[in-house]
Amino acid sequence: MGVIVLFLSFFVFIFVGSPIALALGGSALIYIVLFANVSPLIVMQQILASVNTYTLLAVPFFIMAGALMETGGISKRIVSFCQALVGHFTGGLALVVVLASVFFAAMTGSGVAACAAVGGIMIPMMVKNGYHSDFACALQATSGIFGPLIPPSIVMVLYAVYANQSVSTMLMAGVGPGLMQAAMVCILAVWICHRRGYAGVGSFSMKRLLKEFGSSFWALLAPVIILGGIYSGICTATEASGVACFYSILVGLFIYKEMNWKTMLECLGKAMKSTGNIMLIVGASGAFSWVLTRERIASKLANTLLSITSSEVLFLIVVMLILLFLGCFIDSVPITTIMTPILAPIAMEYGVSLVHLGGIMVSATCIGLITPPMGLNLFMAAQVGNRPIHAVIGAIKPFILVTVIGLVLVAFIPPITTFLPGLL
């Protein structure tokens, strides 16, 4: 009965429009008051305990780094370099959107940030060059899902904490699924552009490419410094996030000079607000997870599933369906913090690697960024492109289909996720 009340109150909070942190913490509090013989103060204790982790310092630093890169002119130069590289192909501007989003993802780890930073430049440019505005918005929204996959991924850091895995290993686990999804989106985008007659912009010029490379050199160096520091062993993922912030400030203030002290402080203020929202969700998830642990939800579900079937394939199908459904209503951060403590023990019972499970979970929750009714990237792209959300939903259906196909490949071809971590 307690579990039913817990989940029922959670979804009631969600559907009446409460913040996700309130839904998590409030439902946990209701359960404790009604069914647990402990003080309600345990909710606050679990919230504090959940965020009091050194590894989680990477989250605010990477959020801050992404905001500084967007303000400091790094995103603009990356877009210019990508345009010089692939803009002349058929559907070249569509390729620029995907490629620039991949670069931006490799620096910030945030899908919505990539959608806003790249989309603010590329959506008006695509419309100006004859691309349908709904297609441009749908493509940009989809390209933003690479942020939580390609390292440094905020969601992967959270998964690593909750699944008790190495952060460096899980960051590397996102590379294969992220690049594969990017390649599939590119193929679909070029095919649509070819059918609609969207030609490239300008012609290829090595002189222009080298000029843009020189201009964007410091921007392109950012992911090399961040990821190189992690995988060379020079610094941990948490330390690399601090280096990313320091580097972004140096480039924005003293090299590109597109950021001054005032704009930097404003930028940091916005990043702190975003960090507060995420960490409040993480803390409330801790209280919710404490209730799930107390009720032994994971072991009960594992026993139920194992009594029905011992098939690993069926288990993976159930996991994907659950995550895709939740992604329609909840953001990737709370899904990861809620479901990882439940699914990780069950996955081990089925012999599924937790690294592989992480690739599946993050890939599935990323798709939730573009699925209605709650897709954050969907709303961001529609807002940037000044289009009604229902029009963009119609244009994004083929991209949802191709990303779901990519998710199935990630689930049933484990080396896509596990090959690179296995080299560490």
N, C-alpha and C positions, 0 to 999 in steps of 0.2 A: 504493500500500500504506500509506503514511504517513497519508493522509487517512482511510482505513478504520479504522486503529488509533486515530486521534484521536477519531473519533465513537463508535466502539465502546467505548472506555474511558470516554468521557463518559457514555454511557447506562448502562454498568455501574455507575459511581459513583452515578448518579441512582437506579437501581432497587434498589441495596442500602441506600438511605436516607442517603447522604452529603450534607452541606450543599452547596448549589449552587456556592458559591465554591470548595470543595474539588474538586468535579467539573470545574469549568472550569480551575482552576490545575493540578490533578493530571493531567488528560488532556493539557494543554499540556506539562507536564514530561515525561510518558512519551514523547510525540512527540519532544521535543528530545533526550532521552537516547538514543533508538533510531535516529532518522533525521536529526537535524540535527548538523552538525559545528560546533557552537557550545557555549559554556559554559552549563550549566544556570542560572547566575546571571542569564541573560537574562530568566527568568521574573520574578524580583524586580524587575529594572530596568523591565520593562514594567508591572508592577503599580504601581510608584511613578509612572511616567510617565503612566499613565492617570488617576490621581486628582489629579495636580499641574496642575489646570486651574482658572483663576479662575471660569469659568462654573459649575462644579460646586459652588461655595460655596452656590448657591441651594438645593441639595438638603437639606443639614442645617438650614438656616435655615427652610425651609418645613415640614420635619418638626417642628422645634422649635415653630414657630408653631401648628401643628395641635394639638400636645400641650398647649400653654398655653391655647389657646381652649377645649379640652375641659375642662380643669381649672378655668379661670377663670369658668365659668358662661355663656359665650357660646352654646354649643350648646343649652343649656336654654332660653334666651330666644328663640332662633331658632325652636325647635319651638313655643313658646307663641304666637309671632306667626303662624306658618303655620297653627296650629290655629284662631286667631281669623279668619284670612282664608278658609280653604277647608274647615274642619272640619264645617260644617253641610251640605255637599253629600252626595248619596248616595255612599257609599264615602269620606267625607271624611277619615277617619284614614289611609286608603291614600294619598290625595293629599298629606296632611301629610308622610308618610314621604318621598315623592318630592321634594316642594318643599324640605323641610328638608335633605335630602341634597344637593340642587343648591346651596343656599346654603352648606352646609358644605364642599362640594367647591370652591366659589369662594374659600374661605379657606385650605384646607389642601393640596389637590392629592393627597390620599390616599384611596383607596377603602376600605381596611380601617379607617382612623380614622373615616371617616364612618359606616361600618357599626356600629362599636362605640359611638360617641358618640350618634348618633340612635337606634339600635336599643335601647340600654339604657333609653331613655325610652319609645319608641313601641311596641315589641313587647309589653311588659306591658299598656300602655294599650289596644292593639287587642284583646288576648285578654280583658281585663276588659269590653270593650264588645261581645263576642260574635263577634269575628273568629276564624276557625280559626287555631290557633297555627302550623301549618305554612305556611299562606298568609302570615301576618304575617312569619315568618322568611324565606320565599322572596322576598317583596316587598322587605324591607330589604336582603337580600343583593344583589338586582338593582339597587336604588337606589344602592348603594355603588360601582357601576362608573362612575358619573359623575365620581368623584374624579380618575382619571387622564386624563380627557378635558377637563373644564372647567378653564380656567386659574385659579390657577397649578398646572400639572400637573408633577409630578416626572418622570414618564415622558416627557413632551414635552420637558422640559429635556434629558434624556439623549439623546433622539432628535436634537435640534438639535445637540448636541455631536458625535455620531457621524456625522451626515449633513452636517455643516459648514453648517448653516442658522442663520439668526437666531433666537435664543431668543424674542424678542417676536413674530416672525412665526409660529413654531410654536405658541406659547401661544394666539394668536388663531385658529389653524387648528383647535383643539379645540373652539371654541365651538359651531360649527354642528353637528358630529356629536353633541356632548354634549347640546345642547338638543333635537335631533331624537330621540335615544334616550330622553330623559326624557319627551317628549311621547308617544311610542309606548308606553312603560311605563305612563304615566298612563291612556291610552285602554284598554289591556288590563286594568289594575287596576280601573277603574271598571266595565267590562263584567262582570268576574267578580263584583264587589261587587253590581252590579244583579241578576245572576242568583241570587246567594245571599241577597239581601235585607239586605245590610249598610247600614243607614241612617246618616245623618249624626249628629253629636253636637251637641246644642244648636241654637240659631238664630243667624242673623247679627245682630250688634250693632255699629253704627258706633262707639259709645262704647267697647265692649270692644276693638275693633280699634285705635282711636287710643291707648287705654291701653297695649296690648301693643306698639304701635309705639314709644311713648315709652320703655317699659321695655327694648326690644330695639334702640333706636336706635344705641347704640355698637357692638353686635354686627353690625348690618346695615351699618354704616359701614366695617367692616373690608375687605370685597371692593372697595368703592369706592376706598378709599385705596390698596390693593395694585395693583389693575388700572389705576386712574386714574393712578397714579404711573408705571406702565410705559408706557402708551399716550399719555400727554401728553408724554412725553420728559423728565419731571423726573428720573427715575431708571431705571437698567437693571433687568432682572429680578432680578439678583443683589442689587442694592442694595434693591429692593423687598422681598425676602425678609427682609433685616435689619430693615427698617422694620416688617414684619409682626410679627416677634418683639418688638420694642420696644413696639409698640402693644398687643399681647396682654398683655404684662406690666403696662402702665399700666392697662388696663381691668380685668384680673383682680385687681390689688392695690389700686387706689385708687378705681375707679368702682363695680364690682360687689362688690368686697371679699369674693369667694368663694375667694380664693387668698392664702395667707400666704407668708412667706419660706421656711418649711420645705417646704410643698407645692410651691412653685415649684422648689426645688432637686431634690426628688424627681421632679418632672415633667421637668426638664432632664436628669436622669440617665437616665430611660427613653428620652427623645428621642435622647440620645447613643448608647445601645445600638442603637436602630433605625438611626441614621445609620451606625454602625460596620458593621452587617450589610449595608446597601446599598452602602456605599463599598467594602467587601471584595469584593462581587460585581462592582462596576464595575472594580476593579483586576484581579481574576482574569479578567474578560472581556477586558481589554486584552491579557493574555498569550495568551489563546485567539485573539483577533483577529489578533495578530501571526503566529501559525501559519497562520491562514487566508490572510493576505496573502502570506506566504512561499510558500504552495502555490498562489497565484493562483486560489483557489476561485471568487471572484466572476466573473473573466473566463472561466474554464472553464464555469461554469454558464450565463453569458450566451451563450457560443458554442453550447452544447448546446441551449438553449431556442430561440435564433434559427435554428438549423439544423432544428428541429422545426416551428416556427411563427413567423410574424411578427405574429401577432394580439395586440394589446394586451389584448383581452378575455380571451383564454385565459391570458395572463400574470397578470392580476389574479385570476382564479379560482384559479390555482395558488398564488399568494401567500396568498389567504384560507384555502385548505385547509391549507396548511403552518402558518400562524399559529394557526388554530383547533386543530389537532392538538397543536402544542407547548403551547398554553395549557392543555391538559388535564393537563400534567405539570410545567410550569415557570411561575414567576411572570413578570409583565410586565416587570420590570426586566431580568433576564438575557436574556429573549427579545429585548428591544429592543437591548441592548448586543451580543448575538451576531449577530442577523440584519440589523441596519441596515447594517453594512459589506458584507454579502453582497448584500442586495437593492437598495441605493441605486444602485450602478453598473449593475446589470441594468435597473432602472427607467429610467435615463437612456437606455439603448440602445433601449428601447421607446417613448421619448418621454413617459414618465409623469413629471409634476412631482414633485419630492421633497417639496413641501408636501402634495400629494395623497397620496403614499405614506405620509407621516407620519400623516395622518388615518386611513388604512386600517389601518396597523400598530397604532396605539394603540387604535383601536376593536376590532380583533380580539383583542388581548392583554387588553383589559378584559373581554371575554366569558369569557376563561379564568379570571377571578376567581369565576365561578359555575358552571363546568363540573367535574364530578367527573372523576378522583378527587382533584385537588389544589386545587380552588377555595378560595382563602383566605376570601373573603367568605361562601361557603357554610358553612364551618366556624365562622366568627365569629358569623354569625347564628344557627346552630344552638346554639352555646354560650350566647349571650345569651338565647335563647328557651328554653333547657333542653330541647331536642328532639333525638331521634336523627337522625343525619345522613341516613340512608336515607329517613326520612319527609319531610325538607325537599327532598331530591332529587326525589321524586315531585311535590311542589308547584311546583318551580321550572321544570319542563319547558316550560310555555307562555311563560315569561319568556325562557328561552334561545332559543326559536323566534323571538320578536318582536325580540330584540336581533340575531340573525343576519340577519333581514330588514333591520334598520337598517344592518348592516354592508354588505350587498349594495347598498343605496341609496347609502351613502357611497362605495363603490367605483365605481359606474357613473354617479353624478351628481357629478362633481368640484366644481361650485360650492358644494356643501354644506360642503366643506372650504376651498376656495380663495377664496370670495367676500370674506369679511371680511379675510383677509390681503392681498388685492389692493387694499383701500382704504387700507392703511398707506402 
